[in-house]
Amino acid sequence: MVLAILLLMATTFVLCPVVPAQNIQDATVWINKGKDAFQKKDYVSAIAAYDQALLLDEYYTEGWKLRGDA
């Protein structure tokens, strides 16, 4: 039973990626660049900036929403 619990915990850690704090900060910088471009109606640059953010953090839901808006 203990072995099963340990195996489950190990599997959970492997399957659930942890995003380093630096990636989150860098992704936020790219999101802000995308927002600036979007406000200037430069949608191509906005999408490119959102893509960069999503490369750093693919689970950044705001990035996916904003990219869709652009």
PDB file of N, CA, C and O in Angstrom, chain B, residues numbered from 101:
ATOM      1  N   MET B 101       0.831  -1.192   0.000  1.00  0.00           N
ATOM      2  CA  MET B 101       0.000   0.000   0.000  1.00  0.00           C
ATOM      3  C   MET B 101       0.878   1.258   0.000  1.00  0.00           C
ATOM      4  O   MET B 101       0.628   2.202  -0.750  1.00  0.00           O
ATOM      5  N   VAL B 102       1.903   1.254   0.850  1.00  0.00           N
ATOM      6  CA  VAL B 102       2.809   2.401   0.917  1.00  0.00           C
ATOM      7  C   VAL B 102       3.530   2.571  -0.415  1.00  0.00           C
ATOM      8  O   VAL B 102       3.719   3.690  -0.893  1.00  0.00           O
ATOM      9  N   LEU B 103       3.926   1.461  -1.002  1.00  0.00           N
ATOM     10  CA  LEU B 103       4.604   1.510  -2.297  1.00  0.00           C
ATOM     11  C   LEU B 103       3.686   2.105  -3.370  1.00  0.00           C
ATOM     12  O   LEU B 103       4.139   2.873  -4.218  1.00  0.00           O
ATOM     13  N   ALA B 104       2.423   1.755  -3.333  1.00  0.00           N
ATOM     14  CA  ALA B 104       1.464   2.293  -4.302  1.00  0.00           C
ATOM     15  C   ALA B 104       1.311   3.798  -4.141  1.00  0.00           C
ATOM     16  O   ALA B 104       1.230   4.525  -5.131  1.00  0.00           O
ATOM     17  N   ILE B 105       1.272   4.263  -2.915  1.00  0.00           N
ATOM     18  CA  ILE B 105       1.151   5.704  -2.654  1.00  0.00           C
ATOM     19  C   ILE B 105       2.399   6.432  -3.129  1.00  0.00           C
ATOM     20  O   ILE B 105       2.301   7.491  -3.749  1.00  0.00           O
ATOM     21  N   LEU B 106       3.565   5.876  -2.845  1.00  0.00           N
ATOM     22  CA  LEU B 106       4.813   6.500  -3.294  1.00  0.00           C
ATOM     23  C   LEU B 106       4.896   6.536  -4.817  1.00  0.00           C
ATOM     24  O   LEU B 106       5.349   7.523  -5.396  1.00  0.00           O
ATOM     25  N   LEU B 107       4.464   5.473  -5.452  1.00  0.00           N
ATOM     26  CA  LEU B 107       4.461   5.431  -6.909  1.00  0.00           C
ATOM     27  C   LEU B 107       3.499   6.472  -7.479  1.00  0.00           C
ATOM     28  O   LEU B 107       3.817   7.129  -8.470  1.00  0.00           O
ATOM     29  N   LEU B 108       2.345   6.625  -6.871  1.00  0.00           N
ATOM     30  CA  LEU B 108       1.381   7.629  -7.301  1.00  0.00           C
ATOM     31  C   LEU B 108       1.950   9.035  -7.139  1.00  0.00           C
ATOM     32  O   LEU B 108       1.790   9.875  -8.024  1.00  0.00           O
ATOM     33  N   MET B 109       2.607   9.291  -6.026  1.00  0.00           N
ATOM     34  CA  MET B 109       3.207  10.608  -5.791  1.00  0.00           C
ATOM     35  C   MET B 109       4.302  10.887  -6.816  1.00  0.00           C
ATOM     36  O   MET B 109       4.373  11.988  -7.361  1.00  0.00           O
ATOM     37  N   ALA B 110       5.143   9.914  -7.078  1.00  0.00           N
ATOM     38  CA  ALA B 110       6.224  10.096  -8.046  1.00  0.00           C
ATOM     39  C   ALA B 110       5.662  10.368  -9.437  1.00  0.00           C
ATOM     40  O   ALA B 110       6.175  11.227 -10.154  1.00  0.00           O
ATOM     41  N   THR B 111       4.631   9.656  -9.816  1.00  0.00           N
ATOM     42  CA  THR B 111       4.000   9.851 -11.117  1.00  0.00           C
ATOM     43  C   THR B 111       3.397  11.244 -11.216  1.00  0.00           C
ATOM     44  O   THR B 111       3.495  11.890 -12.259  1.00  0.00           O
ATOM     45  N   THR B 112       2.783  11.706 -10.156  1.00  0.00           N
ATOM     46  CA  THR B 112       2.180  13.037 -10.140  1.00  0.00           C
ATOM     47  C   THR B 112       3.231  14.112 -10.367  1.00  0.00           C
ATOM     48  O   THR B 112       3.004  15.049 -11.132  1.00  0.00           O
ATOM     49  N   PHE B 113       4.375  13.988  -9.714  1.00  0.00           N
ATOM     50  CA  PHE B 113       5.434  14.984  -9.877  1.00  0.00           C
ATOM     51  C   PHE B 113       5.995  14.979 -11.295  1.00  0.00           C
ATOM     52  O   PHE B 113       6.370  16.029 -11.815  1.00  0.00           O
ATOM     53  N   VAL B 114       6.053  13.832 -11.910  1.00  0.00           N
ATOM     54  CA  VAL B 114       6.575  13.738 -13.271  1.00  0.00           C
ATOM     55  C   VAL B 114       5.580  14.298 -14.277  1.00  0.00           C
ATOM     56  O   VAL B 114       5.980  14.977 -15.223  1.00  0.00           O
ATOM     57  N   LEU B 115       4.315  14.033 -14.095  1.00  0.00           N
ATOM     58  CA  LEU B 115       3.302  14.427 -15.066  1.00  0.00           C
ATOM     59  C   LEU B 115       2.805  15.856 -14.904  1.00  0.00           C
ATOM     60  O   LEU B 115       2.205  16.400 -15.831  1.00  0.00           O
ATOM     61  N   CYS B 116       3.035  16.467 -13.771  1.00  0.00           N
ATOM     62  CA  CYS B 116       2.578  17.838 -13.524  1.00  0.00           C
ATOM     63  C   CYS B 116       3.779  18.774 -13.565  1.00  0.00           C
ATOM     64  O   CYS B 116       4.487  18.917 -12.568  1.00  0.00           O
ATOM     65  N   PRO B 117       4.013  19.409 -14.700  1.00  0.00           N
ATOM     66  CA  PRO B 117       5.189  20.265 -14.810  1.00  0.00           C
ATOM     67  C   PRO B 117       5.074  21.493 -13.913  1.00  0.00           C
ATOM     68  O   PRO B 117       3.987  22.023 -13.682  1.00  0.00           O
ATOM     69  N   VAL B 118       6.202  21.916 -13.426  1.00  0.00           N
ATOM     70  CA  VAL B 118       6.285  23.119 -12.608  1.00  0.00           C
ATOM     71  C   VAL B 118       6.967  24.181 -13.455  1.00  0.00           C
ATOM     72  O   VAL B 118       8.046  23.949 -14.000  1.00  0.00           O
ATOM     73  N   VAL B 119       6.345  25.335 -13.567  1.00  0.00           N
ATOM     74  CA  VAL B 119       6.908  26.418 -14.355  1.00  0.00           C
ATOM     75  C   VAL B 119       7.798  27.254 -13.446  1.00  0.00           C
ATOM     76  O   VAL B 119       7.329  27.772 -12.432  1.00  0.00           O
ATOM     77  N   PRO B 120       9.070  27.392 -13.790  1.00  0.00           N
ATOM     78  CA  PRO B 120       9.951  28.213 -12.967  1.00  0.00           C
ATOM     79  C   PRO B 120       9.456  29.657 -12.894  1.00  0.00           C
ATOM     80  O   PRO B 120       8.852  30.166 -13.838  1.00  0.00           O
ATOM     81  N   ALA B 121       9.718  30.300 -11.774  1.00  0.00           N
ATOM     82  CA  ALA B 121       9.260  31.680 -11.568  1.00  0.00           C
ATOM     83  C   ALA B 121       9.805  32.612 -12.641  1.00  0.00           C
ATOM     84  O   ALA B 121       9.111  33.537 -13.063  1.00  0.00           O
ATOM     85  N   GLN B 122      11.031  32.384 -13.087  1.00  0.00           N
ATOM     86  CA  GLN B 122      11.625  33.243 -14.114  1.00  0.00           C
ATOM     87  C   GLN B 122      10.812  33.180 -15.403  1.00  0.00           C
ATOM     88  O   GLN B 122      10.604  34.208 -16.048  1.00  0.00           O
ATOM     89  N   ASN B 123      10.352  32.000 -15.787  1.00  0.00           N
ATOM     90  CA  ASN B 123       9.538  31.878 -16.999  1.00  0.00           C
ATOM     91  C   ASN B 123       8.237  32.649 -16.877  1.00  0.00           C
ATOM     92  O   ASN B 123       7.784  33.268 -17.840  1.00  0.00           O
ATOM     93  N   ILE B 124       7.635  32.613 -15.694  1.00  0.00           N
ATOM     94  CA  ILE B 124       6.383  33.341 -15.481  1.00  0.00           C
ATOM     95  C   ILE B 124       6.625  34.838 -15.622  1.00  0.00           C
ATOM     96  O   ILE B 124       5.829  35.541 -16.245  1.00  0.00           O
ATOM     97  N   GLN B 125       7.720  35.329 -15.045  1.00  0.00           N
ATOM     98  CA  GLN B 125       8.034  36.755 -15.149  1.00  0.00           C
ATOM     99  C   GLN B 125       8.317  37.143 -16.596  1.00  0.00           C
ATOM    100  O   GLN B 125       7.841  38.175 -17.070  1.00  0.00           O
ATOM    101  N   ASP B 126       9.098  36.312 -17.301  1.00  0.00           N
ATOM    102  CA  ASP B 126       9.403  36.598 -18.702  1.00  0.00           C
ATOM    103  C   ASP B 126       8.139  36.559 -19.553  1.00  0.00           C
ATOM    104  O   ASP B 126       7.966  37.387 -20.448  1.00  0.00           O
ATOM    105  N   ALA B 127       7.262  35.610 -19.279  1.00  0.00           N
ATOM    106  CA  ALA B 127       6.011  35.514 -20.026  1.00  0.00           C
ATOM    107  C   ALA B 127       5.166  36.762 -19.805  1.00  0.00           C
ATOM    108  O   ALA B 127       4.520  37.248 -20.732  1.00  0.00           O
ATOM    109  N   THR B 128       5.168  37.274 -18.596  1.00  0.00           N
ATOM    110  CA  THR B 128       4.408  38.489 -18.292  1.00  0.00           C
ATOM    111  C   THR B 128       4.949  39.678 -19.075  1.00  0.00           C
ATOM    112  O   THR B 128       4.179  40.521 -19.536  1.00  0.00           O
ATOM    113  N   VAL B 129       6.257  39.751 -19.228  1.00  0.00           N
ATOM    114  CA  VAL B 129       6.860  40.826 -20.026  1.00  0.00           C
ATOM    115  C   VAL B 129       6.350  40.746 -21.466  1.00  0.00           C
ATOM    116  O   VAL B 129       5.986  41.763 -22.056  1.00  0.00           O
ATOM    117  N   TRP B 130       6.327  39.539 -22.027  1.00  0.00           N
ATOM    118  CA  TRP B 130       5.847  39.367 -23.401  1.00  0.00           C
ATOM    119  C   TRP B 130       4.355  39.669 -23.516  1.00  0.00           C
ATOM    120  O   TRP B 130       3.909  40.228 -24.517  1.00  0.00           O
ATOM    121  N   ILE B 131       3.588  39.302 -22.499  1.00  0.00           N
ATOM    122  CA  ILE B 131       2.152  39.621 -22.507  1.00  0.00           C
ATOM    123  C   ILE B 131       1.962  41.134 -22.547  1.00  0.00           C
ATOM    124  O   ILE B 131       1.127  41.638 -23.297  1.00  0.00           O
ATOM    125  N   ASN B 132       2.731  41.851 -21.746  1.00  0.00           N
ATOM    126  CA  ASN B 132       2.619  43.315 -21.729  1.00  0.00           C
ATOM    127  C   ASN B 132       3.008  43.920 -23.075  1.00  0.00           C
ATOM    128  O   ASN B 132       2.383  44.880 -23.527  1.00  0.00           O
ATOM    129  N   LYS B 133       4.044  43.360 -23.723  1.00  0.00           N
ATOM    130  CA  LYS B 133       4.418  43.834 -25.061  1.00  0.00           C
ATOM    131  C   LYS B 133       3.278  43.579 -26.046  1.00  0.00           C
ATOM    132  O   LYS B 133       2.987  44.411 -26.905  1.00  0.00           O
ATOM    133  N   GLY B 134       2.650  42.436 -25.912  1.00  0.00           N
ATOM    134  CA  GLY B 134       1.519  42.122 -26.777  1.00  0.00           C
ATOM    135  C   GLY B 134       0.353  43.071 -26.563  1.00  0.00           C
ATOM    136  O   GLY B 134      -0.293  43.496 -27.521  1.00  0.00           O
ATOM    137  N   LYS B 135       0.085  43.402 -25.312  1.00  0.00           N
ATOM    138  CA  LYS B 135      -1.000  44.344 -25.012  1.00  0.00           C
ATOM    139  C   LYS B 135      -0.713  45.712 -25.621  1.00  0.00           C
ATOM    140  O   LYS B 135      -1.607  46.351 -26.175  1.00  0.00           O
ATOM    141  N   ASP B 136       0.550  46.162 -25.515  1.00  0.00           N
ATOM    142  CA  ASP B 136       0.922  47.451 -26.108  1.00  0.00           C
ATOM    143  C   ASP B 136       0.713  47.434 -27.623  1.00  0.00           C
ATOM    144  O   ASP B 136       0.157  48.373 -28.192  1.00  0.00           O
ATOM    145  N   ALA B 137       1.162  46.362 -28.263  1.00  0.00           N
ATOM    146  CA  ALA B 137       0.997  46.249 -29.719  1.00  0.00           C
ATOM    147  C   ALA B 137      -0.486  46.197 -30.092  1.00  0.00           C
ATOM    148  O   ALA B 137      -0.904  46.805 -31.078  1.00  0.00           O
ATOM    149  N   PHE B 138      -1.266  45.481 -29.312  1.00  0.00           N
ATOM    150  CA  PHE B 138      -2.702  45.365 -29.587  1.00  0.00           C
ATOM    151  C   PHE B 138      -3.374  46.734 -29.514  1.00  0.00           C
ATOM    152  O   PHE B 138      -4.206  47.065 -30.358  1.00  0.00           O
ATOM    153  N   GLN B 139      -3.011  47.530 -28.505  1.00  0.00           N
ATOM    154  CA  GLN B 139      -3.597  48.870 -28.370  1.00  0.00           C
ATOM    155  C   GLN B 139      -3.256  49.751 -29.567  1.00  0.00           C
ATOM    156  O   GLN B 139      -4.024  50.641 -29.933  1.00  0.00           O
ATOM    157  N   LYS B 140      -2.088  49.494 -30.180  1.00  0.00           N
ATOM    158  CA  LYS B 140      -1.669  50.259 -31.359  1.00  0.00           C
ATOM    159  C   LYS B 140      -2.225  49.652 -32.649  1.00  0.00           C
ATOM    160  O   LYS B 140      -1.882  50.085 -33.749  1.00  0.00           O
ATOM    161  N   LYS B 141      -3.087  48.644 -32.498  1.00  0.00           N
ATOM    162  CA  LYS B 141      -3.694  47.931 -33.623  1.00  0.00           C
ATOM    163  C   LYS B 141      -2.659  47.213 -34.490  1.00  0.00           C
ATOM    164  O   LYS B 141      -2.891  46.967 -35.674  1.00  0.00           O
ATOM    165  N   ASP B 142      -1.519  46.883 -33.889  1.00  0.00           N
ATOM    166  CA  ASP B 142      -0.479  46.105 -34.564  1.00  0.00           C
ATOM    167  C   ASP B 142      -0.680  44.645 -34.159  1.00  0.00           C
ATOM    168  O   ASP B 142       0.033  44.112 -33.309  1.00  0.00           O
ATOM    169  N   TYR B 143      -1.666  44.019 -34.788  1.00  0.00           N
ATOM    170  CA  TYR B 143      -2.100  42.688 -34.370  1.00  0.00           C
ATOM    171  C   TYR B 143      -1.067  41.603 -34.659  1.00  0.00           C
ATOM    172  O   TYR B 143      -0.969  40.627 -33.916  1.00  0.00           O
ATOM    173  N   VAL B 144      -0.302  41.766 -35.724  1.00  0.00           N
ATOM    174  CA  VAL B 144       0.734  40.778 -36.045  1.00  0.00           C
ATOM    175  C   VAL B 144       1.791  40.758 -34.941  1.00  0.00           C
ATOM    176  O   VAL B 144       2.203  39.690 -34.490  1.00  0.00           O
ATOM    177  N   SER B 145       2.226  41.942 -34.508  1.00  0.00           N
ATOM    178  CA  SER B 145       3.215  42.015 -33.425  1.00  0.00           C
ATOM    179  C   SER B 145       2.627  41.530 -32.107  1.00  0.00           C
ATOM    180  O   SER B 145       3.321  40.904 -31.306  1.00  0.00           O
ATOM    181  N   ALA B 146       1.359  41.818 -31.884  1.00  0.00           N
ATOM    182  CA  ALA B 146       0.708  41.359 -30.654  1.00  0.00           C
ATOM    183  C   ALA B 146       0.684  39.838 -30.604  1.00  0.00           C
ATOM    184  O   ALA B 146       1.008  39.241 -29.578  1.00  0.00           O
ATOM    185  N   ILE B 147       0.302  39.214 -31.706  1.00  0.00           N
ATOM    186  CA  ILE B 147       0.267  37.749 -31.748  1.00  0.00           C
ATOM    187  C   ILE B 147       1.664  37.177 -31.556  1.00  0.00           C
ATOM    188  O   ILE B 147       1.835  36.180 -30.853  1.00  0.00           O
ATOM    189  N   ALA B 148       2.659  37.796 -32.172  1.00  0.00           N
ATOM    190  CA  ALA B 148       4.041  37.318 -32.017  1.00  0.00           C
ATOM    191  C   ALA B 148       4.486  37.406 -30.558  1.00  0.00           C
ATOM    192  O   ALA B 148       5.153  36.500 -30.056  1.00  0.00           O
ATOM    193  N   ALA B 149       4.123  38.487 -29.881  1.00  0.00           N
ATOM    194  CA  ALA B 149       4.489  38.640 -28.470  1.00  0.00           C
ATOM    195  C   ALA B 149       3.767  37.607 -27.608  1.00  0.00           C
ATOM    196  O   ALA B 149       4.367  37.022 -26.706  1.00  0.00           O
ATOM    197  N   TYR B 150       2.496  37.385 -27.879  1.00  0.00           N
ATOM    198  CA  TYR B 150       1.757  36.368 -27.125  1.00  0.00           C
ATOM    199  C   TYR B 150       2.335  34.979 -27.377  1.00  0.00           C
ATOM    200  O   TYR B 150       2.392  34.154 -26.466  1.00  0.00           O
ATOM    201  N   ASP B 151       2.763  34.721 -28.610  1.00  0.00           N
ATOM    202  CA  ASP B 151       3.399  33.435 -28.912  1.00  0.00           C
ATOM    203  C   ASP B 151       4.662  33.239 -28.077  1.00  0.00           C
ATOM    204  O   ASP B 151       4.913  32.144 -27.574  1.00  0.00           O
ATOM    205  N   GLN B 152       5.449  34.293 -27.932  1.00  0.00           N
ATOM    206  CA  GLN B 152       6.669  34.200 -27.120  1.00  0.00           C
ATOM    207  C   GLN B 152       6.322  33.897 -25.667  1.00  0.00           C
ATOM    208  O   GLN B 152       6.983  33.084 -25.020  1.00  0.00           O
ATOM    209  N   ALA B 153       5.291  34.550 -25.162  1.00  0.00           N
ATOM    210  CA  ALA B 153       4.862  34.293 -23.780  1.00  0.00           C
ATOM    211  C   ALA B 153       4.426  32.843 -23.620  1.00  0.00           C
ATOM    212  O   ALA B 153       4.745  32.199 -22.620  1.00  0.00           O
ATOM    213  N   LEU B 154       3.702  32.335 -24.600  1.00  0.00           N
ATOM    214  CA  LEU B 154       3.186  30.968 -24.514  1.00  0.00           C
ATOM    215  C   LEU B 154       4.276  29.927 -24.705  1.00  0.00           C
ATOM    216  O   LEU B 154       4.138  28.799 -24.233  1.00  0.00           O
ATOM    217  N   LEU B 155       5.355  30.282 -25.387  1.00  0.00           N
ATOM    218  CA  LEU B 155       6.502  29.378 -25.465  1.00  0.00           C
ATOM    219  C   LEU B 155       7.144  29.209 -24.092  1.00  0.00           C
ATOM    220  O   LEU B 155       7.651  28.138 -23.759  1.00  0.00           O
ATOM    221  N   LEU B 156       7.116  30.276 -23.303  1.00  0.00           N
ATOM    222  CA  LEU B 156       7.703  30.230 -21.962  1.00  0.00           C
ATOM    223  C   LEU B 156       6.779  29.557 -20.957  1.00  0.00           C
ATOM    224  O   LEU B 156       7.237  28.878 -20.038  1.00  0.00           O
ATOM    225  N   ASP B 157       5.479  29.748 -21.135  1.00  0.00           N
ATOM    226  CA  ASP B 157       4.501  29.166 -20.207  1.00  0.00           C
ATOM    227  C   ASP B 157       3.245  28.799 -20.989  1.00  0.00           C
ATOM    228  O   ASP B 157       2.356  29.629 -21.183  1.00  0.00           O
ATOM    229  N   GLU B 158       3.183  27.553 -21.433  1.00  0.00           N
ATOM    230  CA  GLU B 158       2.061  27.126 -22.264  1.00  0.00           C
ATOM    231  C   GLU B 158       0.744  27.066 -21.504  1.00  0.00           C
ATOM    232  O   GLU B 158      -0.314  26.916 -22.116  1.00  0.00           O
ATOM    233  N   TYR B 159       0.791  27.178 -20.187  1.00  0.00           N
ATOM    234  CA  TYR B 159      -0.426  27.132 -19.370  1.00  0.00           C
ATOM    235  C   TYR B 159      -0.919  28.529 -18.993  1.00  0.00           C
ATOM    236  O   TYR B 159      -1.807  28.661 -18.151  1.00  0.00           O
ATOM    237  N   TYR B 160      -0.359  29.562 -19.599  1.00  0.00           N
ATOM    238  CA  TYR B 160      -0.714  30.954 -19.302  1.00  0.00           C
ATOM    239  C   TYR B 160      -2.049  31.250 -20.002  1.00  0.00           C
ATOM    240  O   TYR B 160      -2.071  31.657 -21.163  1.00  0.00           O
ATOM    241  N   THR B 161      -3.146  31.043 -19.290  1.00  0.00           N
ATOM    242  CA  THR B 161      -4.474  31.147 -19.909  1.00  0.00           C
ATOM    243  C   THR B 161      -4.765  32.550 -20.440  1.00  0.00           C
ATOM    244  O   THR B 161      -5.418  32.698 -21.473  1.00  0.00           O
ATOM    245  N   GLU B 162      -4.287  33.572 -19.744  1.00  0.00           N
ATOM    246  CA  GLU B 162      -4.508  34.936 -20.233  1.00  0.00           C
ATOM    247  C   GLU B 162      -3.834  35.118 -21.596  1.00  0.00           C
ATOM    248  O   GLU B 162      -4.372  35.790 -22.477  1.00  0.00           O
ATOM    249  N   GLY B 163      -2.667  34.523 -21.759  1.00  0.00           N
ATOM    250  CA  GLY B 163      -1.964  34.618 -23.038  1.00  0.00           C
ATOM    251  C   GLY B 163      -2.754  33.999 -24.178  1.00  0.00           C
ATOM    252  O   GLY B 163      -2.814  34.558 -25.273  1.00  0.00           O
ATOM    253  N   TRP B 164      -3.357  32.853 -23.923  1.00  0.00           N
ATOM    254  CA  TRP B 164      -4.175  32.209 -24.955  1.00  0.00           C
ATOM    255  C   TRP B 164      -5.401  33.060 -25.293  1.00  0.00           C
ATOM    256  O   TRP B 164      -5.773  33.183 -26.460  1.00  0.00           O
ATOM    257  N   LYS B 165      -6.025  33.645 -24.270  1.00  0.00           N
ATOM    258  CA  LYS B 165      -7.206  34.480 -24.508  1.00  0.00           C
ATOM    259  C   LYS B 165      -6.840  35.720 -25.322  1.00  0.00           C
ATOM    260  O   LYS B 165      -7.508  36.061 -26.298  1.00  0.00           O
ATOM    261  N   LEU B 166      -5.767  36.385 -24.899  1.00  0.00           N
ATOM    262  CA  LEU B 166      -5.355  37.605 -25.589  1.00  0.00           C
ATOM    263  C   LEU B 166      -4.930  37.318 -27.027  1.00  0.00           C
ATOM    264  O   LEU B 166      -5.210  38.101 -27.935  1.00  0.00           O
ATOM    265  N   ARG B 167      -4.257  36.197 -27.222  1.00  0.00           N
ATOM    266  CA  ARG B 167      -3.855  35.818 -28.581  1.00  0.00           C
ATOM    267  C   ARG B 167      -5.092  35.616 -29.453  1.00  0.00           C
ATOM    268  O   ARG B 167      -5.118  36.035 -30.610  1.00  0.00           O
ATOM    269  N   GLY B 168      -6.096  34.984 -28.903  1.00  0.00           N
ATOM    270  CA  GLY B 168      -7.340  34.792 -29.646  1.00  0.00           C
ATOM    271  C   GLY B 168      -8.020  36.111 -29.981  1.00  0.00           C
ATOM    272  O   GLY B 168      -8.589  36.266 -31.061  1.00  0.00           O
ATOM    273  N   ASP B 169      -7.959  37.053 -29.060  1.00  0.00           N
ATOM    274  CA  ASP B 169      -8.556  38.369 -29.304  1.00  0.00           C
ATOM    275  C   ASP B 169      -7.830  39.110 -30.430  1.00  0.00           C
ATOM    276  O   ASP B 169      -8.449  39.812 -31.230  1.00  0.00           O
ATOM    277  N   ALA B 170      -6.506  38.938 -30.475  1.00  0.00           N
ATOM    278  CA  ALA B 170      -5.708  39.633 -31.502  1.00  0.00           C
ATOM    279  C   ALA B 170      -5.940  38.999 -32.857  1.00  0.00           C
ATOM    280  O   ALA B 170      -5.361  39.437 -33.851  1.00  0.00           O
TER     281      ALA B 170
END
